[in-house]
Each structure stands twice: as C-alpha cells, then as structure tokens.
C-alpha cells in the first residue's frame, strides 16, 4: 500500500504514519480549525449592533 492510496493525513514525507501519529495530526488540525472558528465568531460579535 502506498501513500496515494490513503487519506492525506496518514502520510508524512511519503511514508505511512502509524495510527497514533495520524490521530495526533488530525486532532491538531481540528483544534486549529476550532480556534479559528471561535476567533471569527468573536470578531463577528464585535461588529453586531447592540440590541435591547
């Protein structure tokens, strides 16, 4: 099996990663996306006019 046959997150420098390393990489990406979503949400709240 080659890297081209697998999802991209299972490959590192053309080598197949073990499952633990792949999971860590996926979690790091998830955390980064979550952080970006939260900061975008906070920025959008700052732009909204106050209601009340």
Jmol script that loads the backbone (N, CA, C; Angstrom):
load data "model"
ATOM      1  N   UNK A   1       0.847  -1.186   0.000  1.00  0.00           N
ATOM      2  CA  UNK A   1       0.000   0.000   0.000  1.00  0.00           C
ATOM      3  C   UNK A   1       0.883   1.236   0.000  1.00  0.00           C
ATOM      4  N   UNK A   2       0.478   2.221  -0.775  1.00  0.00           N
ATOM      5  CA  UNK A   2       1.257   3.449  -0.869  1.00  0.00           C
ATOM      6  C   UNK A   2       0.465   4.624  -0.318  1.00  0.00           C
ATOM      7  N   UNK A   3       1.175   5.724  -0.077  1.00  0.00           N
ATOM      8  CA  UNK A   3       0.525   6.901   0.478  1.00  0.00           C
ATOM      9  C   UNK A   3      -0.602   7.414  -0.404  1.00  0.00           C
ATOM     10  N   UNK A   4      -0.462   7.288  -1.700  1.00  0.00           N
ATOM     11  CA  UNK A   4      -1.501   7.763  -2.602  1.00  0.00           C
ATOM     12  C   UNK A   4      -2.822   7.040  -2.407  1.00  0.00           C
ATOM     13  N   UNK A   5      -2.773   5.829  -1.842  1.00  0.00           N
ATOM     14  CA  UNK A   5      -3.981   5.038  -1.623  1.00  0.00           C
ATOM     15  C   UNK A   5      -4.723   5.455  -0.362  1.00  0.00           C
ATOM     16  N   UNK A   6      -4.066   6.243   0.489  1.00  0.00           N
ATOM     17  CA  UNK A   6      -4.618   6.574   1.798  1.00  0.00           C
ATOM     18  C   UNK A   6      -5.054   8.023   1.869  1.00  0.00           C
ATOM     19  N   UNK A   7      -5.812   8.344   2.898  1.00  0.00           N
ATOM     20  CA  UNK A   7      -6.125   9.741   3.176  1.00  0.00           C
ATOM     21  C   UNK A   7      -4.812  10.476   3.395  1.00  0.00           C
ATOM     22  N   UNK A   8      -4.765  11.768   3.050  1.00  0.00           N
ATOM     23  CA  UNK A   8      -3.513  12.517   3.135  1.00  0.00           C
ATOM     24  C   UNK A   8      -2.986  12.587   4.553  1.00  0.00           C
ATOM     25  N   UNK A   9      -3.858  12.559   5.587  1.00  0.00           N
ATOM     26  CA  UNK A   9      -3.350  12.717   6.944  1.00  0.00           C
ATOM     27  C   UNK A   9      -2.679  11.464   7.480  1.00  0.00           C
ATOM     28  N   UNK A  10      -2.681  10.374   6.712  1.00  0.00           N
ATOM     29  CA  UNK A  10      -1.955   9.179   7.132  1.00  0.00           C
ATOM     30  C   UNK A  10      -0.546   9.135   6.558  1.00  0.00           C
ATOM     31  N   UNK A  11      -0.180  10.177   5.813  1.00  0.00           N
ATOM     32  CA  UNK A  11       1.129  10.193   5.170  1.00  0.00           C
ATOM     33  C   UNK A  11       1.991  11.328   5.695  1.00  0.00           C
ATOM     34  N   UNK A  12       3.281  11.051   5.793  1.00  0.00           N
ATOM     35  CA  UNK A  12       4.234  12.065   6.234  1.00  0.00           C
ATOM     36  C   UNK A  12       5.519  11.833   5.458  1.00  0.00           C
ATOM     37  N   UNK A  13       5.887  12.797   4.643  1.00  0.00           N
ATOM     38  CA  UNK A  13       7.086  12.688   3.807  1.00  0.00           C
ATOM     39  C   UNK A  13       7.070  11.419   2.954  1.00  0.00           C
ATOM     40  N   UNK A  14       5.896  11.067   2.462  1.00  0.00           N
ATOM     41  CA  UNK A  14       5.784   9.895   1.604  1.00  0.00           C
ATOM     42  C   UNK A  14       5.740   8.577   2.344  1.00  0.00           C
ATOM     43  N   UNK A  15       5.854   8.609   3.670  1.00  0.00           N
ATOM     44  CA  UNK A  15       5.813   7.391   4.478  1.00  0.00           C
ATOM     45  C   UNK A  15       4.457   7.291   5.170  1.00  0.00           C
ATOM     46  N   UNK A  16       3.983   6.071   5.342  1.00  0.00           N
ATOM     47  CA  UNK A  16       2.719   5.870   6.039  1.00  0.00           C
ATOM     48  C   UNK A  16       2.955   6.011   7.542  1.00  0.00           C
ATOM     49  N   UNK A  17       2.156   6.863   8.192  1.00  0.00           N
ATOM     50  CA  UNK A  17       2.295   7.071   9.635  1.00  0.00           C
ATOM     51  C   UNK A  17       1.551   5.981  10.390  1.00  0.00           C
ATOM     52  N   UNK A  18       1.947   5.775  11.645  1.00  0.00           N
ATOM     53  CA  UNK A  18       1.158   4.856  12.454  1.00  0.00           C
ATOM     54  C   UNK A  18      -0.125   5.555  12.903  1.00  0.00           C
ATOM     55  N   UNK A  19      -1.069   4.792  13.414  1.00  0.00           N
ATOM     56  CA  UNK A  19      -2.397   5.326  13.724  1.00  0.00           C
ATOM     57  C   UNK A  19      -2.346   6.413  14.790  1.00  0.00           C
ATOM     58  N   UNK A  20      -1.498   6.253  15.799  1.00  0.00           N
ATOM     59  CA  UNK A  20      -1.420   7.251  16.867  1.00  0.00           C
ATOM     60  C   UNK A  20      -0.924   8.587  16.342  1.00  0.00           C
ATOM     61  N   UNK A  21       0.100   8.548  15.516  1.00  0.00           N
ATOM     62  CA  UNK A  21       0.652   9.782  14.953  1.00  0.00           C
ATOM     63  C   UNK A  21      -0.376  10.454  14.040  1.00  0.00           C
ATOM     64  N   UNK A  22      -1.096   9.651  13.268  1.00  0.00           N
ATOM     65  CA  UNK A  22      -2.119  10.200  12.382  1.00  0.00           C
ATOM     66  C   UNK A  22      -3.237  10.849  13.192  1.00  0.00           C
ATOM     67  N   UNK A  23      -3.627  10.212  14.300  1.00  0.00           N
ATOM     68  CA  UNK A  23      -4.688  10.771  15.134  1.00  0.00           C
ATOM     69  C   UNK A  23      -4.244  12.092  15.754  1.00  0.00           C
ATOM     70  N   UNK A  24      -2.995  12.153  16.201  1.00  0.00           N
ATOM     71  CA  UNK A  24      -2.474  13.400  16.774  1.00  0.00           C
ATOM     72  C   UNK A  24      -2.500  14.519  15.739  1.00  0.00           C
ATOM     73  N   UNK A  25      -2.135  14.190  14.511  1.00  0.00           N
ATOM     74  CA  UNK A  25      -2.129  15.194  13.450  1.00  0.00           C
ATOM     75  C   UNK A  25      -3.545  15.687  13.173  1.00  0.00           C
ATOM     76  N   UNK A  26      -4.508  14.756  13.130  1.00  0.00           N
ATOM     77  CA  UNK A  26      -5.894  15.134  12.885  1.00  0.00           C
ATOM     78  C   UNK A  26      -6.436  15.993  14.020  1.00  0.00           C
ATOM     79  N   UNK A  27      -6.096  15.645  15.266  1.00  0.00           N
ATOM     80  CA  UNK A  27      -6.559  16.434  16.413  1.00  0.00           C
ATOM     81  C   UNK A  27      -5.977  17.840  16.385  1.00  0.00           C
ATOM     82  N   UNK A  28      -4.712  17.961  15.999  1.00  0.00           N
ATOM     83  CA  UNK A  28      -4.079  19.281  15.919  1.00  0.00           C
ATOM     84  C   UNK A  28      -4.793  20.143  14.881  1.00  0.00           C
ATOM     85  N   UNK A  29      -5.145  19.559  13.754  1.00  0.00           N
ATOM     86  CA  UNK A  29      -5.864  20.292  12.711  1.00  0.00           C
ATOM     87  C   UNK A  29      -7.249  20.692  13.219  1.00  0.00           C
ATOM     88  N   UNK A  30      -7.920  19.768  13.902  1.00  0.00           N
ATOM     89  CA  UNK A  30      -9.246  20.059  14.452  1.00  0.00           C
ATOM     90  C   UNK A  30      -9.187  21.212  15.446  1.00  0.00           C
ATOM     91  N   UNK A  31      -8.184  21.184  16.325  1.00  0.00           N
ATOM     92  CA  UNK A  31      -8.052  22.254  17.320  1.00  0.00           C
ATOM     93  C   UNK A  31      -7.803  23.604  16.648  1.00  0.00           C
ATOM     94  N   UNK A  32      -6.973  23.597  15.600  1.00  0.00           N
ATOM     95  CA  UNK A  32      -6.674  24.845  14.896  1.00  0.00           C
ATOM     96  C   UNK A  32      -7.941  25.394  14.229  1.00  0.00           C
ATOM     97  N   UNK A  33      -8.722  24.510  13.605  1.00  0.00           N
ATOM     98  CA  UNK A  33      -9.968  24.940  12.967  1.00  0.00           C
ATOM     99  C   UNK A  33     -10.929  25.487  14.018  1.00  0.00           C
ATOM    100  N   UNK A  34     -11.046  24.791  15.142  1.00  0.00           N
ATOM    101  CA  UNK A  34     -11.948  25.230  16.208  1.00  0.00           C
ATOM    102  C   UNK A  34     -11.540  26.600  16.735  1.00  0.00           C
ATOM    103  N   UNK A  35     -10.231  26.787  16.910  1.00  0.00           N
ATOM    104  CA  UNK A  35      -9.727  28.081  17.391  1.00  0.00           C
ATOM    105  C   UNK A  35     -10.055  29.188  16.390  1.00  0.00           C
ATOM    106  N   UNK A  36      -9.867  28.907  15.103  1.00  0.00           N
ATOM    107  CA  UNK A  36     -10.176  29.895  14.068  1.00  0.00           C
ATOM    108  C   UNK A  36     -11.665  30.221  14.039  1.00  0.00           C
ATOM    109  N   UNK A  37     -12.505  29.205  14.229  1.00  0.00           N
ATOM    110  CA  UNK A  37     -13.944  29.442  14.240  1.00  0.00           C
ATOM    111  C   UNK A  37     -14.342  30.308  15.424  1.00  0.00           C
ATOM    112  N   UNK A  38     -13.759  30.023  16.585  1.00  0.00           N
ATOM    113  CA  UNK A  38     -14.080  30.808  17.774  1.00  0.00           C
ATOM    114  C   UNK A  38     -13.645  32.256  17.603  1.00  0.00           C
ATOM    115  N   UNK A  39     -12.457  32.487  17.065  1.00  0.00           N
ATOM    116  CA  UNK A  39     -11.992  33.866  16.906  1.00  0.00           C
ATOM    117  C   UNK A  39     -12.833  34.590  15.854  1.00  0.00           C
ATOM    118  N   UNK A  40     -13.253  33.889  14.809  1.00  0.00           N
ATOM    119  CA  UNK A  40     -14.117  34.506  13.801  1.00  0.00           C
ATOM    120  C   UNK A  40     -15.474  34.840  14.412  1.00  0.00           C
ATOM    121  N   UNK A  41     -15.973  33.969  15.265  1.00  0.00           N
ATOM    122  CA  UNK A  41     -17.253  34.209  15.934  1.00  0.00           C
ATOM    123  C   UNK A  41     -17.148  35.430  16.844  1.00  0.00           C
ATOM    124  N   UNK A  42     -16.061  35.533  17.581  1.00  0.00           N
ATOM    125  CA  UNK A  42     -15.863  36.681  18.468  1.00  0.00           C
ATOM    126  C   UNK A  42     -15.776  37.978  17.670  1.00  0.00           C
ATOM    127  N   UNK A  43     -15.077  37.941  16.541  1.00  0.00           N
ATOM    128  CA  UNK A  43     -14.971  39.140  15.701  1.00  0.00           C
ATOM    129  C   UNK A  43     -16.338  39.543  15.165  1.00  0.00           C
ATOM    130  N   UNK A  44     -17.152  38.561  14.776  1.00  0.00           N
ATOM    131  CA  UNK A  44     -18.468  38.901  14.233  1.00  0.00           C
ATOM    132  C   UNK A  44     -19.359  39.481  15.321  1.00  0.00           C
ATOM    133  N   UNK A  45     -19.215  39.028  16.565  1.00  0.00           N
ATOM    134  CA  UNK A  45     -19.998  39.590  17.665  1.00  0.00           C
ATOM    135  C   UNK A  45     -19.631  41.044  17.912  1.00  0.00           C
ATOM    136  N   UNK A  46     -18.370  41.386  17.721  1.00  0.00           N
ATOM    137  CA  UNK A  46     -17.930  42.765  17.929  1.00  0.00           C
ATOM    138  C   UNK A  46     -18.556  43.704  16.897  1.00  0.00           C
ATOM    139  N   UNK A  47     -18.883  43.172  15.741  1.00  0.00           N
ATOM    140  CA  UNK A  47     -19.414  44.013  14.667  1.00  0.00           C
ATOM    141  C   UNK A  47     -20.921  44.201  14.763  1.00  0.00           C
ATOM    142  N   UNK A  48     -21.597  43.352  15.521  1.00  0.00           N
ATOM    143  CA  UNK A  48     -23.050  43.443  15.594  1.00  0.00           C
ATOM    144  C   UNK A  48     -23.480  44.635  16.434  1.00  0.00           C
ATOM    145  N   UNK A  49     -24.519  45.321  16.006  1.00  0.00           N
ATOM    146  CA  UNK A  49     -25.028  46.426  16.834  1.00  0.00           C
ATOM    147  C   UNK A  49     -25.679  45.869  18.096  1.00  0.00           C
ATOM    148  N   UNK A  50     -25.636  46.631  19.153  1.00  0.00           N
ATOM    149  CA  UNK A  50     -26.257  46.203  20.400  1.00  0.00           C
ATOM    150  C   UNK A  50     -27.768  46.222  20.252  1.00  0.00           C
ATOM    151  N   UNK A  51     -28.397  45.197  20.791  1.00  0.00           N
ATOM    152  CA  UNK A  51     -29.862  45.158  20.764  1.00  0.00           C
ATOM    153  C   UNK A  51     -30.349  45.155  22.198  1.00  0.00           C
ATOM    154  N   UNK A  52     -31.541  45.632  22.415  1.00  0.00           N
ATOM    155  CA  UNK A  52     -32.022  45.601  23.781  1.00  0.00           C
ATOM    156  C   UNK A  52     -33.060  46.602  23.949  1.00  0.00           C
TER     157      UNK A  52
END
end "model"
wireframe off; spacefill off
backbone 0.3
color backbone group
